Amino acid sequence: MKKDFIESGKIVGTHGVRGGLRVQPWCDTPEFLCGFKKLFLKQAEAFNPVKVKSAKPHGNIVIMELDLVDTMEKAEALRNKVLFVERSAFKLEKDQYLICDLIGCDVFDADTNKLLGAVSDVSKTGANDVWHIKNGDNEYLIPVIDDVVIDVNVDENKVVIRPLKGIFEE
């Protein structure tokens, strides 16, 4: 089931004395996180909106100012909190999907239709992503390249791959 609120980053520290925050983005790029004017903080079971006053990339983090966070003490109180983006706030292209939607998808062999396992994690390696496919106690690493990934349908919780020779062989 797709979540309405997507984890998008974690507040890892403060910046300055006026309530600035250092945010570790959980997006493809820090610039992506900077594009939102409203984020959400989860408190108990509620997602509370917070207005983004400013956000700019700084290396691999984002320096961000939120409305009503105007002192270092208020910023420090948010350390280790996760920021969320409302799913409806962004649009994905036809062949794009969110990692959180991919996790848990069943993985099938394109040639045999055999269930190979389920996506349990995604590693970013630079050249291409690598999917972790879990099957019982076994974990397999699959490069996300056109020759391997045949189809991804997160709405049907299904991924079809043509594994590289030897990966799933015992």
PyMOL commands that set and color helices and strands:
alter all, ss='L'
color gray80, all
select helices_A, chain A and resi 30-34+72-76+87-89+99-102+154-156
alter helices_A, ss='H'
color red, helices_A
select strands_A, chain A and resi 5-15+20-25+38-43+46-58+61-66+82-86+106-109+115-124+129-135+138-143+149-153+158-161
alter strands_A, ss='S'
color yellow, strands_A
deselect
rebuild
show_as cartoon
